[in-house]
């Protein structure tokens, strides 16, 4: 199984509405942009990523995991569990598998959005320290860097019963 197939197999959840339909509209618009660019001899992907996908990841975290998101962006955390007070960093990736964080959060929730199916799945959901143990510190950019496959392996190596975001919000 290829790495892309491993990620696609995780992506089993449809996006919550109306976000699934709206993302379909974006995909249609992106296709039209690609066609228009091709007419003038330009080949570009026009991928809706970066902040766009990060915001979508936070919507999923709110709707699926019941997290309370910060009103404004906060370095190194997207939400705080109202029950435990633990900080949670949410990462959503689609085409790129690179994941970086400015600081190690109490909990890391990494989500993969399959660009072919617009379905999502959880790559990792657990203690940030354990999941990011193998991440490399990039001194120049002042951040820890890893990728979805290393996070998936770290998730799979967590001891049974390791805490996760669902447990925080259910407590």
Secondary structure as UniProt FT lines:
FT   HELIX           3..10
FT   STRAND          13..14
FT   TURN            17..18
FT   HELIX           19..39
FT   TURN            40..41
FT   HELIX           51..65
FT   STRAND          69..74
FT   TURN            75..76
FT   STRAND          77..80
FT   TURN            82..84
FT   STRAND          87..93
FT   STRAND          98..101
FT   STRAND          107..113
FT   TURN            115..117
FT   STRAND          119..127
FT   HELIX           128..131
FT   TURN            132..134
FT   STRAND          136..138
FT   TURN            139..142
FT   STRAND          143..147
FT   HELIX           148..156
FT   TURN            160..161
FT   HELIX           165..170
//
